[in-house]
């Protein structure tokens, strides 16, 4: 229970809530298992270069995260994203396996209506763990991670060093293991002043994989503001158009 309190900051939405965005979009629901609904949004582009399958961070819901679609639409990509169980309109019980199972169901759905071009899996913060696991078992042209952590026990140990070894964690998110099974090119964005997931967490992947990871440092970037830096947009467009 302490781990769920530490990790998740979700906000619920009523089933009839109407999303309001300035760009073309549609809402969809998936049912990966009985009595579970996963809510998602699909943002359209007139002439897409490909699709970005996006996994968001640990807080709020799609009403917030949908706003980030404009960054990817500007690069010529459609973008699809889901709310995790207990987030927004999504229902079901949270578990680490449920994150992975729902991500695979989302990927399979996206492939049935894929626009022409590339398939890119993108994960931000908590979503980086889910994106990495998915990319280790499906085909994608790229894996892009924004402010990722190596694994959850090590991240928690950074904040709670006195109790981290004394607690049995139900959410481990071992991205350091899954990322070694990813065949696609990998790019990581991380800010040097990240106050939530320390910059050193992202650098661990470089230590692990070396030149297999393209690591992009955003000087003075924090956890929630990388898109405020012109370098982020310049490098994002470059990576997406490789």
Buried (B, 14 or more C-beta within 10 A) or exposed (E): EEBEEBBBEBEEBEEEBEBEBEBEBEBBEBEBEEEBBBBBBBBBBEEBBBBBBBBBBBBBBBBEBBEBBBBBBBBBBBBBBBBBBBBBBBBBEBEBEBBBBBBBBBBEBBEEEBBEBBBBBBBBBBBBBBBBBBBBEBEBBBBBBBBBBBBBBBBBBEEBEEEBEEEEBEBBBBBBBBBEEBEBBBBBBBBBEBEBBBBEBBBBBBEBBEEEBBBBBBEEBBBBBBBEBEBBBEBBBEBBEE
